[in-house]
């Protein structure tokens, strides 16, 4: 089999958060078709225990520890030369030396980079290169800038401008650039002024429908019997999740409790920030922290919410809830790239969120979200599209 170099900004295992879910499934796909050489950073010390699992069936593997303090210092240095701070944050001499050695020993190797910050390791390479941007990362910094004030707003806006310029350079140099949805790819192309850019396209996320299946979750409910439960799932140290959940608790949850005093809101996800932990002191709020399996929380919930006000791309948390046959109330951001169906409800202000939550906490009946997910969001469909696009791009 041909060889391929797969570079990830975060090790693609375990698939327990948005970007790692996509990169994990990409890795499984690549291992079926190529001899894979994986280079990735590890930012969570717990992930080192999976080193043996990650290396299985790989031609080579380079895992580099990310040192938060050192990398933050490196990012500040980028202030002096106009580079994106996030690019400097992922600088590593160890990673660069390994990539250079791989390309030297395998001059015809193909390259797939996951996240724009990893493109720096193959900027000057002559290989066939595919860039999986996933989403327009620079735009997240613009959203942050619009939410912040003072020096932080200026800093976020600077990162938006610097990273947007770099994304354009990468798209012009790589053979194929991918995004997680057609909307995301179209948005990126509309922002570009260069007519010399290479192919820009999209491959959507899927759902592991065998895993996220309510029929195979053979465990008891984590909730009290009869308890009307609303659930949010996601990494609770990620700003967009934190901001959305705090907003929901402050502006919507009091109205839900006024209607149903016995209702509970479960915030399910790893590494809860201080602001999230404080919410557990409020009536009806449960902060679980990391759980071994999110599926029981989804299966037995009455309703899932996704009150995201800052986001890009496709939300895996929404796909997983729908695969578990749940009704989902979310912002327009939460459904971008997914679409709407009878059991998804858009709410972009307090009143809409409250009305939908009250209505669907009280209602029952069959939900047919899973069949729609099976038809539209399988990983097999995504893999077939990726194969086609790589072939069309000359790879």
ZIPEDA-V284333 format. One record per residue. N is the residue number from 1. RES is the residue in three letters. PHI is phi in radians with two decimals (* if undefined). Layout:
BEGIN
n:res:phi
N:RES:PHI
N:RES:PHI
END
This chain:
BEGIN
n:res:phi
1:UNK:*
2:UNK:-1.12
3:UNK:-1.75
4:UNK:-2.44
5:UNK:-1.71
6:UNK:-2.00
7:UNK:-1.96
8:UNK:-2.20
9:UNK:-1.29
10:UNK:-2.50
11:UNK:-0.95
12:UNK:-1.44
13:UNK:-2.96
14:UNK:-1.30
15:UNK:-1.37
16:UNK:-2.03
17:UNK:-2.64
18:UNK:-0.79
19:UNK:-1.19
20:UNK:-1.24
21:UNK:-1.15
22:UNK:-1.16
23:UNK:-1.16
24:UNK:-1.07
25:UNK:-1.22
26:UNK:-1.05
27:UNK:-1.12
28:UNK:-1.11
29:UNK:-1.10
30:UNK:-1.11
31:UNK:-1.15
32:UNK:-1.37
33:UNK:-2.11
34:UNK:-2.42
35:UNK:-1.46
36:UNK:-1.72
37:UNK:-1.95
38:UNK:-1.84
39:UNK:-2.10
40:UNK:-2.67
41:UNK:-1.68
42:UNK:-2.02
43:UNK:-1.87
44:UNK:-1.89
45:UNK:-0.93
46:UNK:-1.09
47:UNK:-1.30
48:UNK:-1.12
49:UNK:-1.14
50:UNK:-1.70
51:UNK:-0.97
52:UNK:-1.14
53:UNK:-1.14
54:UNK:-1.09
55:UNK:-1.34
56:UNK:-1.04
57:UNK:1.13
58:UNK:-1.78
59:UNK:-1.27
60:UNK:-2.88
61:UNK:-2.65
62:UNK:-2.18
63:UNK:-1.91
64:UNK:-2.06
65:UNK:-1.27
66:UNK:-1.65
67:UNK:-1.70
68:UNK:-0.91
69:UNK:-1.16
70:UNK:-1.06
71:UNK:-1.20
72:UNK:-1.16
73:UNK:-1.10
74:UNK:-1.07
75:UNK:-1.13
76:UNK:-1.10
77:UNK:-1.09
78:UNK:-1.15
79:UNK:-1.06
80:UNK:-1.38
81:UNK:-2.10
82:UNK:1.41
83:UNK:-1.28
84:UNK:-1.10
85:UNK:-1.10
86:UNK:-1.16
87:UNK:-1.18
88:UNK:-1.13
89:UNK:-1.06
90:UNK:-1.83
91:UNK:-1.26
92:UNK:-2.79
93:UNK:-1.15
94:UNK:-1.10
95:UNK:-1.14
96:UNK:-1.10
97:UNK:-1.11
98:UNK:-1.15
99:UNK:-1.08
100:UNK:-1.07
101:UNK:-1.18
102:UNK:-1.05
103:UNK:-1.16
104:UNK:-1.14
105:UNK:-1.40
106:UNK:-2.27
107:UNK:-1.07
108:UNK:-1.74
109:UNK:-1.20
110:UNK:-1.41
111:UNK:-2.29
112:UNK:-2.18
113:UNK:-1.83
114:UNK:-1.96
115:UNK:1.55
116:UNK:-1.04
117:UNK:-1.15
118:UNK:-1.53
119:UNK:-1.15
120:UNK:-1.06
121:UNK:-1.43
122:UNK:-2.33
123:UNK:-0.95
124:UNK:-1.83
125:UNK:-1.32
126:UNK:-1.71
127:UNK:-1.22
128:UNK:-1.22
129:UNK:-2.16
130:UNK:-2.03
131:UNK:-1.89
132:UNK:-1.68
133:UNK:-1.15
134:UNK:1.24
135:UNK:-2.43
136:UNK:-1.42
137:UNK:-1.07
138:UNK:-1.04
139:UNK:-1.17
140:UNK:-1.06
141:UNK:-1.19
142:UNK:-1.17
143:UNK:-1.10
144:UNK:-1.07
145:UNK:-1.05
146:UNK:-1.25
147:UNK:-1.58
148:UNK:-1.61
149:UNK:-2.54
150:UNK:1.09
151:UNK:-1.11
152:UNK:-1.19
153:UNK:-1.09
154:UNK:-1.09
155:UNK:-1.14
156:UNK:-1.13
157:UNK:-1.19
158:UNK:-1.09
159:UNK:-1.14
160:UNK:-1.00
161:UNK:-1.12
162:UNK:-1.17
163:UNK:-1.26
164:UNK:-1.09
165:UNK:-1.09
166:UNK:-1.18
167:UNK:-1.01
168:UNK:-1.12
169:UNK:-1.09
170:UNK:-1.12
171:UNK:-1.09
172:UNK:-1.32
173:UNK:-1.64
174:UNK:-1.41
175:UNK:-1.22
176:UNK:-2.62
177:UNK:-2.06
178:UNK:-2.10
179:UNK:-2.29
180:UNK:-1.46
181:UNK:-2.71
182:UNK:-1.08
183:UNK:-1.01
184:UNK:-1.16
185:UNK:-1.13
186:UNK:-1.13
187:UNK:-1.07
188:UNK:-1.11
189:UNK:-1.09
190:UNK:-1.16
191:UNK:-1.49
192:UNK:-1.57
193:UNK:-1.80
194:UNK:-1.38
195:UNK:-1.53
196:UNK:-1.69
197:UNK:-1.16
198:UNK:-1.38
199:UNK:-1.13
200:UNK:-2.09
201:UNK:-2.60
202:UNK:-2.56
203:UNK:-2.41
204:UNK:-1.34
205:UNK:-1.23
206:UNK:-2.06
207:UNK:-2.30
208:UNK:-1.32
209:UNK:-1.28
210:UNK:-1.30
211:UNK:-1.42
212:UNK:-1.50
213:UNK:-2.38
214:UNK:-1.05
215:UNK:-1.23
216:UNK:-1.77
217:UNK:-1.51
218:UNK:-1.79
219:UNK:-2.35
220:UNK:-1.34
221:UNK:-1.21
222:UNK:-1.39
223:UNK:-1.86
224:UNK:-1.18
225:UNK:-1.04
226:UNK:1.40
227:UNK:-1.25
228:UNK:-1.36
229:UNK:-1.99
230:UNK:-1.87
231:UNK:-2.22
232:UNK:-2.16
233:UNK:-2.12
234:UNK:2.75
235:UNK:-1.14
236:UNK:-1.67
237:UNK:-1.97
238:UNK:-1.61
239:UNK:-0.95
240:UNK:-1.06
241:UNK:-1.16
242:UNK:-1.05
243:UNK:-1.06
244:UNK:-1.17
245:UNK:-1.19
246:UNK:-1.06
247:UNK:-1.04
248:UNK:-1.08
249:UNK:-1.14
250:UNK:-1.31
251:UNK:-1.88
252:UNK:-2.04
253:UNK:-1.04
254:UNK:-0.99
255:UNK:-1.20
256:UNK:-1.12
257:UNK:-1.13
258:UNK:-1.09
259:UNK:-1.47
260:UNK:-2.31
261:UNK:-1.04
262:UNK:-1.56
263:UNK:-1.17
264:UNK:-2.24
265:UNK:-2.01
266:UNK:-1.70
267:UNK:-1.77
268:UNK:-1.93
269:UNK:2.98
270:UNK:-1.34
271:UNK:0.91
272:UNK:-1.05
273:UNK:-1.23
274:UNK:-1.05
275:UNK:-1.16
276:UNK:-1.32
277:UNK:-1.04
278:UNK:-1.12
279:UNK:-1.12
280:UNK:-1.12
281:UNK:-1.40
282:UNK:-1.55
283:UNK:-1.03
284:UNK:1.36
285:UNK:-1.82
286:UNK:-2.18
287:UNK:-1.86
288:UNK:-1.49
289:UNK:1.24
290:UNK:-1.18
291:UNK:-2.12
292:UNK:-1.17
293:UNK:-2.72
294:UNK:-1.42
295:UNK:-1.05
296:UNK:-1.05
297:UNK:-1.17
298:UNK:-1.33
299:UNK:-1.05
300:UNK:-1.70
301:UNK:-1.31
302:UNK:-1.37
303:UNK:-2.70
304:UNK:-1.98
305:UNK:-2.09
306:UNK:-2.41
307:UNK:-1.46
308:UNK:-1.44
309:UNK:-1.91
310:UNK:-2.32
311:UNK:-2.95
312:UNK:-2.43
313:UNK:1.24
314:UNK:-1.70
315:UNK:-1.59
316:UNK:-1.08
317:UNK:-1.05
318:UNK:-1.28
319:UNK:-1.03
320:UNK:-1.15
321:UNK:-1.12
322:UNK:-1.17
323:UNK:-1.10
324:UNK:-1.54
325:UNK:1.10
326:UNK:-1.92
327:UNK:-1.32
328:UNK:-2.25
329:UNK:-1.84
330:UNK:-2.65
331:UNK:-1.26
332:UNK:-1.00
333:UNK:-0.98
334:UNK:-1.16
335:UNK:-1.83
336:UNK:-1.06
337:UNK:1.42
338:UNK:-1.84
339:UNK:1.71
340:UNK:-2.06
341:UNK:-2.56
342:UNK:-1.01
343:UNK:-1.89
344:UNK:-2.03
345:UNK:-2.32
346:UNK:-1.48
347:UNK:-2.48
348:UNK:-1.99
349:UNK:-2.61
350:UNK:-1.02
351:UNK:-1.11
352:UNK:-1.11
353:UNK:-1.07
354:UNK:-1.10
355:UNK:-1.06
356:UNK:-1.15
357:UNK:-1.10
358:UNK:-1.10
359:UNK:-1.07
360:UNK:-1.59
361:UNK:-1.26
362:UNK:-1.46
363:UNK:-1.62
364:UNK:-2.32
365:UNK:1.92
366:UNK:-1.26
367:UNK:-1.96
368:UNK:-2.03
369:UNK:-1.34
370:UNK:-1.06
371:UNK:-1.03
372:UNK:-1.15
373:UNK:-1.13
374:UNK:-1.02
375:UNK:-1.37
376:UNK:-2.09
377:UNK:-2.37
378:UNK:-1.56
379:UNK:-1.14
380:UNK:-1.08
381:UNK:-1.11
382:UNK:-1.13
383:UNK:-1.09
384:UNK:-1.08
385:UNK:-1.17
386:UNK:-1.07
387:UNK:-0.95
388:UNK:-1.10
389:UNK:-1.20
390:UNK:-1.12
391:UNK:-1.10
392:UNK:-1.14
393:UNK:-1.44
394:UNK:1.71
395:UNK:-1.58
END
